Amino acid sequence: MDYRTRITIEPGKRSGKPCIRGLRITVYDILNMLAEGMSYDEIIDDFPKITKEDIMACLSFAAEREQNTFRLSA
C-alpha cells in the first residue's frame, strides 16, 4: 500500500507529527490503539472519519520507517 496519499505531515498540526489525511489523528495514535488490542472496527467506531485503508496506511508507514531506521543503523 502506498501510504503517501493518506499520511500527511503539516508543521502546524500536532507538532508536525504524521497524521491521517490532514486530520488531527496521528499515526502514533492509531498504532497505539492497535498495540492496546483494539480492532480495526473498534477504531473506526471511535473515529468514524478513519477507514480501514487509513489504518493499513499507518502500518505501512511504520513498516517503511522501521526498515529505513534499520538500514541507517546497520
MOPAC internal coordinates of N, CA, C and O (Angstrom, degrees):
PM7 1SCF
backbone

  N    0.0000 0     0.00 0     0.00 0    0    0    0
  C    1.4579 1     0.00 0     0.00 0    1    0    0
  C    1.5259 1   108.91 1     0.00 0    2    1    0
  O    1.2310 1   121.29 1   -42.61 1    3    2    1
  N    1.3236 1   115.13 1   137.39 1    3    2    1
  C    1.4633 1   120.36 1   176.28 1    5    3    2
  C    1.5282 1   108.05 1   -91.07 1    6    5    3
  O    1.2310 1   121.06 1   -78.15 1    7    6    5
  N    1.3107 1   115.57 1   101.85 1    7    6    5
  C    1.4611 1   120.59 1  -176.83 1    9    7    6
  C    1.5242 1   112.75 1   -71.74 1   10    9    7
  O    1.2310 1   119.82 1   164.97 1   11   10    9
  N    1.3135 1   117.95 1   -15.03 1   11   10    9
  C    1.4746 1   121.35 1  -172.83 1   13   11   10
  C    1.5221 1   113.60 1   -60.91 1   14   13   11
  O    1.2310 1   119.52 1   158.34 1   15   14   13
  N    1.3152 1   118.52 1   -21.66 1   15   14   13
  C    1.4643 1   120.67 1   178.36 1   17   15   14
  C    1.5249 1   111.70 1   -83.75 1   18   17   15
  O    1.2310 1   120.21 1   169.12 1   19   18   17
  N    1.3265 1   117.20 1   -10.88 1   19   18   17
  C    1.4644 1   120.74 1  -175.74 1   21   19   18
  C    1.5243 1   114.21 1  -118.70 1   22   21   19
  O    1.2310 1   119.92 1   155.10 1   23   22   21
  N    1.3141 1   117.76 1   -24.90 1   23   22   21
  C    1.4602 1   121.26 1  -178.18 1   25   23   22
  C    1.5272 1   108.49 1  -101.49 1   26   25   23
  O    1.2310 1   121.11 1   -55.04 1   27   26   25
  N    1.3264 1   115.49 1   124.96 1   27   26   25
  C    1.4593 1   120.75 1  -178.49 1   29   27   26
  C    1.5252 1   109.76 1  -122.20 1   30   29   27
  O    1.2310 1   121.69 1   -27.94 1   31   30   29
  N    1.3263 1   114.37 1   152.06 1   31   30   29
  C    1.4606 1   120.31 1   175.68 1   33   31   30
  C    1.5223 1   107.18 1  -128.91 1   34   33   31
  O    1.2310 1   121.30 1   -63.34 1   35   34   33
  N    1.3282 1   115.12 1   116.66 1   35   34   33
  C    1.4617 1   121.22 1   179.75 1   37   35   34
  C    1.5233 1   107.80 1  -124.02 1   38   37   35
  O    1.2310 1   120.13 1   -56.18 1   39   38   37
  N    1.3380 1   117.35 1   123.82 1   39   38   37
  C    1.4694 1   120.69 1  -175.55 1   41   39   38
  C    1.5282 1   114.45 1   -52.18 1   42   41   39
  O    1.2310 1   119.23 1   143.41 1   43   42   41
  N    1.3056 1   119.07 1   -36.59 1   43   42   41
  C    1.4574 1   121.19 1  -176.63 1   45   43   42
  C    1.5160 1   115.10 1   -89.37 1   46   45   43
  O    1.2310 1   120.10 1   179.60 1   47   46   45
  N    1.3121 1   117.42 1    -0.40 1   47   46   45
  C    1.4625 1   120.67 1  -177.13 1   49   47   46
  C    1.5174 1   110.30 1  -113.43 1   50   49   47
  O    1.2310 1   120.99 1   -57.40 1   51   50   49
  N    1.3253 1   115.71 1   122.60 1   51   50   49
  C    1.4730 1   122.68 1   179.78 1   53   51   50
  C    1.5261 1   111.45 1    49.98 1   54   53   51
  O    1.2310 1   120.94 1  -137.77 1   55   54   53
  N    1.3293 1   115.80 1    42.23 1   55   54   53
  C    1.4674 1   123.30 1   177.31 1   57   55   54
  C    1.5308 1   113.02 1    58.23 1   58   57   55
  O    1.2310 1   120.65 1  -149.99 1   59   58   57
  N    1.3225 1   116.36 1    30.01 1   59   58   57
  C    1.4585 1   120.28 1   177.69 1   61   59   58
  C    1.5121 1   114.93 1    78.62 1   62   61   59
  O    1.2310 1   120.49 1  -167.64 1   63   62   61
  N    1.3287 1   116.68 1    12.36 1   63   62   61
  C    1.4682 1   119.54 1   178.66 1   65   63   62
  C    1.5272 1   109.54 1   -74.71 1   66   65   63
  O    1.2310 1   119.65 1   -28.64 1   67   66   65
  N    1.3346 1   118.27 1   151.36 1   67   66   65
  C    1.4585 1   121.29 1   177.86 1   69   67   66
  C    1.5335 1   110.61 1   -62.44 1   70   69   67
  O    1.2310 1   121.06 1   -52.53 1   71   70   69
  N    1.3249 1   115.58 1   127.47 1   71   70   69
  C    1.4617 1   122.32 1  -178.91 1   73   71   70
  C    1.5196 1   110.30 1  -121.76 1   74   73   71
  O    1.2310 1   121.06 1   -12.72 1   75   74   73
  N    1.3051 1   115.58 1   167.28 1   75   74   73
  C    1.4513 1   121.41 1   178.08 1   77   75   74
  C    1.5256 1   109.64 1   -90.72 1   78   77   75
  O    1.2310 1   121.07 1   -60.83 1   79   78   77
  N    1.3246 1   115.56 1   119.17 1   79   78   77
  C    1.4677 1   124.20 1   174.26 1   81   79   78
  C    1.5261 1   113.93 1    44.34 1   82   81   79
  O    1.2310 1   119.68 1  -140.47 1   83   82   81
  N    1.3010 1   118.21 1    39.53 1   83   82   81
  C    1.4566 1   121.08 1   177.32 1   85   83   82
  C    1.5170 1   114.49 1    77.75 1   86   85   83
  O    1.2310 1   120.28 1  -179.73 1   87   86   85
  N    1.3281 1   117.07 1     0.27 1   87   86   85
  C    1.4663 1   120.71 1   176.10 1   89   87   86
  C    1.5241 1   108.35 1   -74.89 1   90   89   87
  O    1.2310 1   120.67 1    -5.06 1   91   90   89
  N    1.2927 1   116.33 1   174.94 1   91   90   89
  C    1.4671 1   120.20 1   179.58 1   93   91   90
  C    1.5319 1   111.51 1   -93.43 1   94   93   91
  O    1.2310 1   120.38 1  -161.92 1   95   94   93
  N    1.2990 1   116.88 1    18.08 1   95   94   93
  C    1.4644 1   122.43 1   178.35 1   97   95   94
  C    1.5265 1   107.29 1   -99.79 1   98   97   95
  O    1.2310 1   120.56 1   -61.26 1   99   98   97
  N    1.3280 1   116.54 1   118.74 1   99   98   97
  C    1.4606 1   120.49 1  -175.19 1  101   99   98
  C    1.5304 1   112.08 1   -87.20 1  102  101   99
  O    1.2310 1   121.83 1   -18.72 1  103  102  101
  N    1.3120 1   114.11 1   161.28 1  103  102  101
  C    1.4610 1   120.68 1   173.22 1  105  103  102
  C    1.5236 1   108.56 1   -57.66 1  106  105  103
  O    1.2310 1   120.45 1   137.58 1  107  106  105
  N    1.3248 1   116.75 1   -42.42 1  107  106  105
  C    1.4680 1   120.74 1   178.57 1  109  107  106
  C    1.5315 1   110.97 1   -57.62 1  110  109  107
  O    1.2310 1   120.20 1   136.50 1  111  110  109
  N    1.3321 1   117.23 1   -43.50 1  111  110  109
  C    1.4714 1   120.15 1   179.76 1  113  111  110
  C    1.5247 1   110.49 1   -55.71 1  114  113  111
  O    1.2310 1   120.95 1   132.03 1  115  114  113
  N    1.3308 1   115.79 1   -47.97 1  115  114  113
  C    1.4632 1   120.56 1  -178.17 1  117  115  114
  C    1.5223 1   111.05 1   -66.23 1  118  117  115
  O    1.2310 1   120.30 1   134.39 1  119  118  117
  N    1.3292 1   117.02 1   -45.61 1  119  118  117
  C    1.4673 1   119.97 1   179.42 1  121  119  118
  C    1.5235 1   111.33 1   -61.28 1  122  121  119
  O    1.2310 1   120.73 1   140.84 1  123  122  121
  N    1.3080 1   116.21 1   -39.16 1  123  122  121
  C    1.4623 1   120.42 1   178.95 1  125  123  122
  C    1.5303 1   110.83 1   -64.71 1  126  125  123
  O    1.2310 1   120.40 1   137.68 1  127  126  125
  N    1.3215 1   116.83 1   -42.32 1  127  126  125
  C    1.4731 1   119.88 1   177.97 1  129  127  126
  C    1.5185 1   110.59 1   -61.82 1  130  129  127
  O    1.2310 1   120.36 1   136.97 1  131  130  129
  N    1.3275 1   116.93 1   -43.03 1  131  130  129
  C    1.4661 1   119.92 1   177.60 1  133  131  130
  C    1.5253 1   110.72 1   -62.95 1  134  133  131
  O    1.2310 1   120.28 1   138.10 1  135  134  133
  N    1.3236 1   117.07 1   -41.90 1  135  134  133
  C    1.4706 1   121.34 1   179.76 1  137  135  134
  C    1.5249 1   111.73 1   -63.74 1  138  137  135
  O    1.2310 1   120.80 1   150.48 1  139  138  137
  N    1.3304 1   116.09 1   -29.52 1  139  138  137
  C    1.4671 1   120.26 1   178.22 1  141  139  138
  C    1.5260 1   112.19 1   -80.64 1  142  141  139
  O    1.2310 1   120.62 1   178.12 1  143  142  141
  N    1.3360 1   116.43 1    -1.88 1  143  142  141
  C    1.4591 1   120.20 1   175.48 1  145  143  142
  C    1.5203 1   115.34 1    99.60 1  146  145  143
  O    1.2310 1   120.01 1  -174.83 1  147  146  145
  N    1.3143 1   117.58 1     5.17 1  147  146  145
  C    1.4612 1   119.31 1   178.64 1  149  147  146
  C    1.5251 1   109.41 1   -70.59 1  150  149  147
  O    1.2310 1   121.06 1   -36.33 1  151  150  149
  N    1.3177 1   115.57 1   143.67 1  151  150  149
  C    1.4618 1   120.59 1   177.07 1  153  151  150
  C    1.5268 1   109.39 1   -86.70 1  154  153  151
  O    1.2310 1   121.17 1   -13.34 1  155  154  153
  N    1.3138 1   115.36 1   166.66 1  155  154  153
  C    1.4665 1   119.37 1   175.85 1  157  155  154
  C    1.5271 1   109.73 1   -55.07 1  158  157  155
  O    1.2310 1   120.72 1   133.92 1  159  158  157
  N    1.3227 1   116.24 1   -46.08 1  159  158  157
  C    1.4722 1   120.59 1  -177.65 1  161  159  158
  C    1.5242 1   112.03 1   -62.12 1  162  161  159
  O    1.2310 1   120.01 1   141.13 1  163  162  161
  N    1.3263 1   117.58 1   -38.87 1  163  162  161
  C    1.4669 1   120.50 1   178.47 1  165  163  162
  C    1.5278 1   111.04 1   -65.32 1  166  165  163
  O    1.2310 1   120.58 1   139.41 1  167  166  165
  N    1.3173 1   116.50 1   -40.59 1  167  166  165
  C    1.4644 1   119.90 1   178.57 1  169  167  166
  C    1.5243 1   109.90 1   -64.75 1  170  169  167
  O    1.2310 1   120.66 1   134.98 1  171  170  169
  N    1.3158 1   116.35 1   -45.02 1  171  170  169
  C    1.4599 1   120.96 1   179.81 1  173  171  170
  C    1.5255 1   110.92 1   -64.24 1  174  173  171
  O    1.2310 1   119.75 1   142.45 1  175  174  173
  N    1.3178 1   118.08 1   -37.55 1  175  174  173
  C    1.4681 1   121.26 1   176.31 1  177  175  174
  C    1.5236 1   111.11 1   -62.74 1  178  177  175
  O    1.2310 1   120.37 1   140.08 1  179  178  177
  N    1.3424 1   116.91 1   -39.92 1  179  178  177
  C    1.4669 1   121.29 1   179.90 1  181  179  178
  C    1.5273 1   112.14 1   -75.17 1  182  181  179
  O    1.2310 1   120.58 1   148.78 1  183  182  181
  N    1.3254 1   116.50 1   -31.22 1  183  182  181
  C    1.4702 1   122.28 1  -177.87 1  185  183  182
  C    1.5253 1   108.90 1  -131.32 1  186  185  183
  O    1.2310 1   119.88 1   -97.17 1  187  186  185
  N    1.3255 1   117.83 1    82.83 1  187  186  185
  C    1.4701 1   121.96 1  -173.40 1  189  187  186
  C    1.5347 1   114.97 1   -59.37 1  190  189  187
  O    1.2310 1   119.42 1   160.55 1  191  190  189
  N    1.3162 1   118.70 1   -19.45 1  191  190  189
  C    1.4654 1   120.36 1   177.99 1  193  191  190
  C    1.5200 1   112.39 1   -78.11 1  194  193  191
  O    1.2310 1   120.26 1   168.43 1  195  194  193
  N    1.3259 1   117.10 1   -11.57 1  195  194  193
  C    1.4565 1   122.46 1  -179.58 1  197  195  194
  C    1.5271 1   109.23 1   -88.84 1  198  197  195
  O    1.2310 1   120.82 1   -39.32 1  199  198  197
  N    1.3295 1   116.03 1   140.68 1  199  198  197
  C    1.4664 1   121.24 1   177.87 1  201  199  198
  C    1.5314 1   109.63 1  -114.43 1  202  201  199
  O    1.2310 1   121.65 1   -12.66 1  203  202  201
  N    1.3252 1   114.45 1   167.34 1  203  202  201
  C    1.4675 1   119.87 1   175.70 1  205  203  202
  C    1.5281 1   109.80 1   -58.07 1  206  205  203
  O    1.2310 1   120.42 1   140.58 1  207  206  205
  N    1.3256 1   116.79 1   -39.42 1  207  206  205
  C    1.4617 1   121.31 1   179.73 1  209  207  206
  C    1.5269 1   111.46 1   -63.98 1  210  209  207
  O    1.2310 1   120.29 1   145.09 1  211  210  209
  N    1.3463 1   117.05 1   -34.91 1  211  210  209
  C    1.4675 1   120.66 1   176.10 1  213  211  210
  C    1.5238 1   110.49 1   -63.20 1  214  213  211
  O    1.2310 1   120.65 1   137.02 1  215  214  213
  N    1.3215 1   116.36 1   -42.98 1  215  214  213
  C    1.4627 1   120.96 1  -179.84 1  217  215  214
  C    1.5271 1   109.95 1   -64.69 1  218  217  215
  O    1.2310 1   120.82 1   136.78 1  219  218  217
  N    1.3245 1   116.03 1   -43.22 1  219  218  217
  C    1.4562 1   119.99 1   178.21 1  221  219  218
  C    1.5299 1   110.81 1   -63.98 1  222  221  219
  O    1.2310 1   120.09 1   144.52 1  223  222  221
  N    1.3227 1   117.44 1   -35.48 1  223  222  221
  C    1.4673 1   121.22 1   177.04 1  225  223  222
  C    1.5224 1   110.44 1   -63.82 1  226  225  223
  O    1.2310 1   120.15 1   141.94 1  227  226  225
  N    1.3227 1   117.31 1   -38.06 1  227  226  225
  C    1.4677 1   120.75 1   177.01 1  229  227  226
  C    1.5220 1   110.84 1   -62.30 1  230  229  227
  O    1.2310 1   120.52 1   137.39 1  231  230  229
  N    1.3103 1   116.60 1   -42.61 1  231  230  229
  C    1.4619 1   120.45 1   178.56 1  233  231  230
  C    1.5234 1   110.88 1   -65.54 1  234  233  231
  O    1.2310 1   120.52 1   138.68 1  235  234  233
  N    1.3176 1   116.62 1   -41.32 1  235  234  233
  C    1.4618 1   120.78 1   178.27 1  237  235  234
  C    1.5231 1   111.05 1   -64.28 1  238  237  235
  O    1.2310 1   120.22 1   137.28 1  239  238  237
  N    1.3254 1   117.18 1   -42.72 1  239  238  237
  C    1.4600 1   122.41 1   177.49 1  241  239  238
  C    1.5276 1   110.14 1   -59.18 1  242  241  239
  O    1.2310 1   120.70 1   132.41 1  243  242  241
  N    1.3249 1   116.27 1   -47.59 1  243  242  241
  C    1.4673 1   120.80 1  -178.63 1  245  243  242
  C    1.5283 1   110.86 1   -65.10 1  246  245  243
  O    1.2310 1   120.08 1   140.66 1  247  246  245
  N    1.3210 1   117.45 1   -39.34 1  247  246  245
  C    1.4650 1   120.59 1   179.84 1  249  247  246
  C    1.5228 1   110.63 1   -64.41 1  250  249  247
  O    1.2310 1   120.47 1   135.97 1  251  250  249
  N    1.3284 1   116.71 1   -44.03 1  251  250  249
  C    1.4605 1   119.19 1   179.47 1  253  251  250
  C    1.5232 1   111.30 1   -66.34 1  254  253  251
  O    1.2310 1   120.53 1   139.42 1  255  254  253
  N    1.3117 1   116.59 1   -40.58 1  255  254  253
  C    1.4679 1   119.72 1   178.62 1  257  255  254
  C    1.5241 1   110.49 1   -62.66 1  258  257  255
  O    1.2310 1   120.32 1   138.13 1  259  258  257
  N    1.3096 1   116.99 1   -41.87 1  259  258  257
  C    1.4630 1   121.20 1   178.83 1  261  259  258
  C    1.5227 1   110.71 1   -64.13 1  262  261  259
  O    1.2310 1   120.63 1   137.62 1  263  262  261
  N    1.3148 1   116.40 1   -42.38 1  263  262  261
  C    1.4582 1   120.12 1   178.73 1  265  263  262
  C    1.5238 1   110.44 1   -62.31 1  266  265  263
  O    1.2310 1   120.12 1   137.15 1  267  266  265
  N    1.3062 1   117.38 1   -42.85 1  267  266  265
  C    1.4597 1   120.91 1   179.43 1  269  267  266
  C    1.5229 1   111.72 1   -67.35 1  270  269  267
  O    1.2310 1   120.16 1   143.38 1  271  270  269
  N    1.3227 1   117.30 1   -36.62 1  271  270  269
  C    1.4607 1   121.22 1   177.61 1  273  271  270
  C    1.5174 1   110.13 1   -64.68 1  274  273  271
  O    1.2310 1   120.70 1   138.17 1  275  274  273
  N    1.3182 1   116.27 1   -41.83 1  275  274  273
  C    1.4571 1   120.16 1   178.93 1  277  275  274
  C    1.5207 1   110.90 1   -63.16 1  278  277  275
  O    1.2310 1   120.53 1   137.73 1  279  278  277
  N    1.3288 1   116.59 1   -42.27 1  279  278  277
  C    1.4676 1   119.84 1   179.29 1  281  279  278
  C    1.5112 1   111.81 1   -62.59 1  282  281  279
  O    1.2310 1   120.47 1   142.31 1  283  282  281
  N    1.3241 1   116.72 1   -37.69 1  283  282  281
  C    1.4512 1   120.21 1  -179.27 1  285  283  282
  C    1.5240 1   111.94 1   -67.73 1  286  285  283
  O    1.2310 1   120.78 1   145.55 1  287  286  285
  N    1.3287 1   116.11 1   -34.45 1  287  286  285
  C    1.4613 1   119.60 1  -176.14 1  289  287  286
  C    1.5271 1   113.36 1   -88.83 1  290  289  287
  O    1.2310 1   120.53 1   166.69 1  291  290  289
  N    1.3086 1   116.58 1   -13.31 1  291  290  289
  C    1.4856 1   120.00 1  -176.98 1  293  291  290
  C    1.5100 1   111.62 1   -78.96 1  294  293  291
  O    1.2310 1   120.10 1   180.00 1  295  294  293

